[in-house]
Every structure is written in structure tokens, then in C-alpha cells.
Amino acid sequence: MGQAPKRLLKRSDFLTVRRGEKRRGRFFLVEVLNRGDGEAPRVGYTVTKKVGNAVVRNRVRRRLREAVRTYAAADMERGHDYVIVGREDVLAAPFDQLKVELSHRIHGKR
């Protein structure tokens, strides 16, 4: 714990994480997969076209990335991959509420 997460970039990695545990929330879905190694955690972000055009999707992605960077990165476990699937509600949520929700989903709390 405590190490900054690396980025998931390859589509195959994203598809592999889909087999893992799904933790649904109001603002996003967090998919978690235990890789079984002691390496740094990896995180990827997905925002579907249902959310909006490219500008809206990028705003959602940037907001999630900042919440992970400032708050939730320390909660991520070594040897795990996380894919955060953003919803449009991310843009309307107060940032503090977003950070708390993200931390709960990463820890697996309801």
C-alpha cells in the first residue's frame, strides 16, 4: 500500500479485469481483480459513449483520475488491478463525496 498505482493501458488487460469482482456504486462501477503478485496496483478508467460526447467523457475521466491521485491511491492493494467505469453523475457530485465513495468501493464496503 502507499505506492502510486500504475496505469492499465492495453485492452486485453481491461478485459481480463472484467472477470474480477464488481463493486457497484452511484457514481461508478469498480472492477477489481487480484493478480496474485506483489507488484504495484494498476488502475484504468473507462467511460462509455452513453455518458456523452468526448468532452463530457474526458471530464468524467479527469475527475476520477484526480480523486484516485489525491485520495484513493493509498487504499489500493498491491497485486490488484482496478478498472473504474465512470457514470455521468460524477460531474454533478461534490468532489469530497466522490472521494469517499471511491475509497469505499476500493475497500469493498457497501
C-alpha positions, 0 to 999 in steps of 0.5 A: 500500500502507499505506492502510486498505482500504475496505469492499465493501458492495453485492452486485453488487460481491461478485459481480463479485469472484467472477470474480477469482482464488481463493486457497484456504486452511484457514481461508478462501477469498480472492477477489481481483480487480484493478480496474485503478485506483489507488484504495484496496483494498476488502475484504468478508467473507462467511460462509455459513449452513453455518458456523452460526447468526448468532452463530457467523457474526458471530464468524467475521466479527469475527475476520477483520475484526480480523486484516485491521485489525491485520495484513493491511491493509498487504499489500493492493494498491491497485486490488484488491478482496478478498472473504474467505469465512470457514470455521468453523475460524477460531474454533478457530485461534490468532489469530497463525496466522490472521494469517499465513495471511491475509497469505499468501493476500493475497500469493498464496503457497501 
